[in-house]
């Protein structure tokens, strides 16, 4: 019999006057979703990180539409490669910082 994975959809979007990022709709289960930077190099054997609507990788914002040779991609969020883990249990959603230097005991 196939196993059913239960979870929920969590919508992440920037609040007004906060750091801009592309909105996300993530399926979150007990297994969890890693949130991190798509621009960070992965470890050996890790799949490439491409920021998409339905994954936890955050990529740069495209440069403004006005062409300017000095414009570059902008990483508005300061995220490490593996920044946080988001998971659900029942009707609750949890987030854990994965940064050892920022975690509190």
C-alpha positions as CSV (number, residue, x, y, z in Angstrom):
1,X,0.0,0.0,0.0
2,X,1.5,3.4,-0.9
3,X,2.5,5.6,2.0
4,X,0.6,9.0,2.3
5,X,2.7,12.0,3.3
6,X,0.7,14.5,5.2
7,X,1.6,18.2,5.4
8,X,0.6,21.6,4.5
9,X,1.4,24.4,2.1
10,X,3.2,27.3,3.6
11,X,3.3,30.6,1.7
12,X,6.3,32.8,2.2
13,X,6.3,36.4,0.9
14,X,8.0,39.6,1.9
15,X,6.3,41.9,4.2
16,X,5.9,45.6,3.2
17,X,9.2,47.5,3.7
18,X,11.2,44.3,4.3
19,X,13.9,42.6,2.3
20,X,12.4,41.7,-1.1
21,X,12.4,38.1,-2.3
22,X,10.4,36.0,-4.8
23,X,7.3,34.5,-3.0
24,X,7.3,30.8,-2.3
25,X,4.6,28.1,-1.8
26,X,6.3,25.2,0.1
27,X,4.8,21.8,0.9
28,X,5.9,21.2,4.4
29,X,5.7,17.8,6.1
30,X,7.4,16.2,9.1
31,X,10.4,15.5,6.8
32,X,10.9,19.2,6.5
33,X,12.2,21.7,3.9
34,X,15.6,23.3,4.0
35,X,15.7,27.1,3.4
36,X,18.9,28.5,2.1
37,X,20.7,30.4,-0.6
38,X,20.7,29.1,-4.2
39,X,23.9,31.1,-4.8
40,X,26.0,29.2,-2.3
41,X,28.2,26.4,-3.6
42,X,26.9,23.0,-2.7
43,X,28.8,20.2,-1.2
44,X,30.1,17.3,-3.3
45,X,27.3,15.0,-4.5
46,X,24.6,17.6,-3.7
47,X,22.1,18.4,-6.4
48,X,22.4,21.9,-7.9
49,X,20.5,24.7,-6.2
50,X,18.0,26.4,-8.4
51,X,15.6,28.8,-6.8
52,X,12.0,27.9,-7.7
53,X,8.5,28.7,-6.5
54,X,8.1,25.4,-4.7
55,X,11.5,24.8,-3.1
56,X,13.3,26.4,-0.2
57,X,16.2,27.8,-2.2
58,X,16.3,31.6,-2.5
59,X,18.0,33.1,-5.5
60,X,18.9,36.6,-6.5
61,X,16.4,39.1,-7.8
62,X,16.9,40.1,-11.4
63,X,18.5,43.5,-12.1
64,X,16.1,46.4,-12.7
65,X,14.5,46.6,-16.1
66,X,16.5,49.7,-17.1
67,X,19.6,48.3,-18.7
68,X,22.7,49.5,-17.0
69,X,26.1,47.8,-17.4
70,X,26.8,48.2,-13.7
71,X,23.5,46.4,-12.6
72,X,24.1,43.0,-11.1
73,X,21.9,40.4,-9.6
74,X,20.8,41.3,-6.1
75,X,20.8,38.8,-3.2
76,X,18.4,40.7,-0.8
77,X,18.4,38.0,1.8
78,X,21.6,37.2,3.7
79,X,21.2,33.4,3.8
80,X,23.8,30.7,4.2
81,X,23.7,27.5,2.1
82,X,21.6,25.7,4.7
83,X,20.0,28.5,6.7
84,X,16.9,27.0,8.4
85,X,14.6,24.0,8.4
86,X,10.9,24.3,8.2
87,X,8.7,21.4,9.2
88,X,5.2,20.6,10.3
89,X,3.7,18.3,12.9
90,X,-0.1,18.1,13.0
91,X,-1.4,21.6,12.4
92,X,1.7,23.3,13.7
93,X,4.6,24.7,11.6
94,X,8.1,24.9,13.1
95,X,11.3,26.6,12.0
96,X,14.8,25.9,13.3
97,X,17.9,27.9,12.6
98,X,20.6,25.7,11.2
99,X,23.4,28.2,11.7
100,X,25.6,26.8,14.6
101,X,26.8,30.3,15.5
102,X,23.2,31.6,15.8
103,X,21.6,28.7,17.6
104,X,20.7,29.1,21.2
105,X,21.1,26.2,23.6
